[in-house]
Amino acid sequence: MPSIHRYPVVLRVSRPRVSPALGCVALALAAALLQISNARAAVGLRDTVRDSPGGPGYSVGEIAVHGRRLREGSAGELLGDDEDNVWLASGNSCYDEDVYQKDIIMDSWSHSVQDAFIDSERTSSTMHPDPEDQHENRERRHYRTKKAWRVETERRVRRDLEARSRMRRGATAQEERLWPDGVVPYEIDSDCDEDTKNLVLRSMRHWEEHTCIRFVPRNNETAYVHIIFAGGCCSLVGRTGARQVVSLGPGCDKFSTIIHELGHVIGFWHEQSRPDRDEYVTIYEANISPGDHYNFRRFDHSVINSLDQPYDYDSAMHYGPRTFSRNRERTIIPKKEWAIGQRGGLSVGDILQANLLYRCTRVGACGGTIFKASGQLTSPHYPEPFAPNTTCDWAISVGGDLALKLIFVDIDLPIDENGECSSAHVELRAGQGELGRLIGRFCGNTLPAPVTLASGRAWLRFRAGTSAEFQSRAGFAAKFESVSIENRLTASSGILKSENYPGSFPPNTESVWQITVDEGFIVTLRILELLIPVSSATGCYGDFLKITDGETSQSPLITKICQTQINVGVASSGRSLRIEMHSGHPDRRGNESRPTRFHAQYLQRDVNECRKNNGNCEQACLNMIGTYVCGCQYGYTLADNYRNCTDIDECLDNNGGCSDLCVNTEGAFHCACPEGLYLSPNNKTHCLDENECDDPARNSCQQHCYNTIGGYACACSPGFILAPNGNDCIAIKNCGGSYGGTEGSFFSPELPPVGFNNTLDCVWRIQVDPALTVSFRVELLNWTSDSPCPDYITFLEGQAPSGPQVQICNQGDAQDVYHTSSDLIWIHYRSLWPYEGAFHVDYFTRGRENRSVECGGVLQAGTGMLQSPGYPNAYPNEVHCVWKITGSTIRLHFVTFDLEKEARCSFDFLDIQDGDQEQPQSRHIGRFCGSKMPPKELTSSTGEVFIKFQSDATVRAAGFQVVFEVRQPRVLPASDTVENNTGV
């Protein structure tokens, strides 16, 4: 029977809550029934064992032991499942009432909306267990064994998991939640083991392989993701603008789970939270465990933008059928036969939606996403025949507030006998996906008329069936470009009428009115008449009117009207309002005698209800058209009556941003510092260390003072040792000195006085005639061979104690004679108490050898390594080397670099020239010295690279290593035509 004594046990019980006292009784009973002895780990009791997205269900007789599903065998033993069925059985949860906030603050105005939903995918929403109820010596994969550390971890999770928008995919409708340029800085908690860290990095690479999103290690960004390993599986949706936590507790360390949580970071809500989810799945709320219903909430278009993409059962962001089940029954049932909750990786829909969300231009030979002002599209292999059974999708956006104009250049597709385009066609829709408004399906040889889309977005699908006729058909070619939008209105009032009014608005047409009034005013729009003969109850896929609060189609949506309306008023929140009129395919418009048309008028207006008694608001009153809202000053939040304001304890949220102490006050807070630190005068949040070493009156060091956090420490120069009082320095006889001549010797220093136990450091300098070099012998006396080398001797060559070192740690390290190539050497002796090592040094001199160094040459192909002469030892003096590398493509990658430093690099240097300097296209890449490495990657544009290395007659250093690679040009296949045409 496998050993289980180290693991906490989760027992299934039927009642919703168990008191701590009853929990202890139940756990004792469970231990007796399972005959588990010597159980040393803490036990977390749950009201029910919940399923997790894509995870296993649990049958009668099964229990969970530290995230591992076990069942009772015929002999009473516990049988384990495979690792893929691991789930979180920890007492920790990502949800806690302490961090659940019902209000959010936006620009100092408090809005009473519930925007704080915590996703606890692999744990229930029960309370955190009391740390005092946990047993000692818990051995958990992601936890230290000390209970105090775990308590602190739970507090950190509560503090860092800001409870804001949390449920997910479709994509977020809030632009500010996106990561700029698709770059996500991250930090991985230092407590992460190497296997889990590699799994996190592998999951990030999975996103990067399919999208333009990039995860980069954090440098000094203030907005970044901090991945911790405690408290369940949870993440915030999108970018918050500050440090945000992704929690991967025990059981969450799976490739699929991490991909799911990173999807939330990028900006995806759960797929079953889409506005149209009720058309595709049924939610059985009676089967959902108490407290977890918020994970199944459906959101409207103001929160989730599905980007015209169809519902994706295969999405990695979709829950499984029994997620958060209270009774092992299904909580989600698809309305068509389809498996949900897959965790194999990103689906095709996930990839497409991510590329649309972050405006990634990724185009292949057959479809892609394009975000450019102009470009071209062709069927695969155009103008050669295309292959049967081919489907290619393109999503195009020209950006800004420009319209998109699509022009067909060529079309050669078969027409069915009945005149339809079912066997092969080009399908065009407005928007970004197949849920967008259908404009038309085209085939045959007649060029369709150019199409202009005011939204600036179009979706094309090229589809070919199995007909043999395709072998002689060229397919299609089209181009697109951005054009300016008409109907820009800036007057204080005006009239809006649809095209052909009072006749019918043409099919497959878009019109846009962009209204911008004077600063300080808003736009009020009165819809006098909106006739839509064929109404759409859901989706608005036929004729509709769309109004957004701003200048672009992506501005906040005010309303989207799909049915007839008369005398309806709409107001903007600012000075701009955008109205879009869309018409669908003629087949979906019904009787032409009942036309689609639109007539409205607008004017600029300012109404201020706050002028009268401040709107009965305690603090601030915000005027709105037709209504008003009360607001609060910074440091307060709006009370339940929506008029009064209550103080916010800012210290509960990330410690108020304070690095150390946070002190809450009425309507405000301030940061404070412990003794020895002071508050930064710049940001007033971070504590800085007071440098006592800058003020001699504040330290007692006799020689050297080193500042430390909250204090300081004293040190002594070589030849001295720090006294027991930690301040004074006592000279040690024979500890260091300077020697010359042609020969000499010295012994190790005398022992420090009794009671001294600080480190002993001595440095000897031997300088001889420049025409000579120094050689020496080291005799070790009473020297220990124990590791890790409490006493050692090092020596090095050169003008200063730097460069390659030789260390003598025990008898086996010492050579008979050390010959150097320098007239100056330094010998450093370091000894720890009780100072057992002793030695004798005997040095002598030799004349310099006049040897020439062979280096340089011509390199033409392949990959190799160039290095300074003598590497890894110091390079010789007076060396002159020139390498010439030739080839079509030359790349250099520097591995190490250390030359003598000089401002103009006139002593020792490495000079790199791209091309013959006599040729006009050549360029001088640079001359380099010191320890600052040249650019790690250098690529030649001329086919020739000249590398020159030169050293002078004095100082030497370690030298350099550089890898060179010579490649032949790559010949592109003909299938890259579409990619080249689109500039990708």
Secondary structure, DSSP 8 states (H G I E B T S, - for coil): ----TTS-EE---SSS---HHHHHHHHHHHHHHHT--S--S-----SS--B-TT-----TTEEEETTEEEEE-TTS-EEE--GGG-----S--S--TTT--S-EEETTEEE---------TTS-------GGGS-SS--BTTB-S-HHHHHHHHHHHHHH----S----SEES-GGGS-GGGEEEEEE-TT--HHHHHHHHHHHHHHHHHSS-EEEE-SS-SSEEEEESSSSEEE-SS--SSEEEEEE-TT---HHHHHHHHHHHHTB--GGGSTTGGGTEEE-GGGB-TT-GGGG----TTTEE-TT----TT-TTS--TTBTBSSSS-SEEESSS------SS--HHHHHHHHHHTT--EE-SS-EEEESSEEEEE-TTTTS---SSEEEEEEEE--TT-EEEEEEEEEEB---TTS---SEEEEEEESSSTTS-EEEEE-BSS----EEETTSEEEEEEEE-S-GGGGG--EEEEEEEEE--S-EE-SSEEEEE-TTTTS---SS-EEEEEEE--TT-EEEEEEEEEE-SS--SSS--SSEEEEESSSSTTS-EEEEE-S-B-SEEEE-SSSEEEEEEE---GGGS--TTS--EEEEEEEEE---GGGTGGGG-SSEEEEETTEEEEE--TTEEE-TTSS-EEE--GGGTGGGG-SSEEEEETTEEEEE--TTEEE-TTTSSSEEE--GGG-GGG---SSEEEEETTEEEEE--TTEEE-TTSS-EEE-TTS-EEE-SSEEEEE------TT--S-EEEEEEEE--TTEEEEEEEEEES----TT-SEEEEEEESSSS-SS-EEE-SGGG--S-EE-S-SEEEEEEEE-TT---EEEEEEEEEE---------EEE-SEEEEEE-TTTTS---SS-EEEEEEESSEEEEEEEEEE----TT--SSEEEEEES-TTSTT-EEEEEE-TT----SEEE-SSSEEEEEEE--SS----EEEEEEEEE------GGGHHHHHTT-
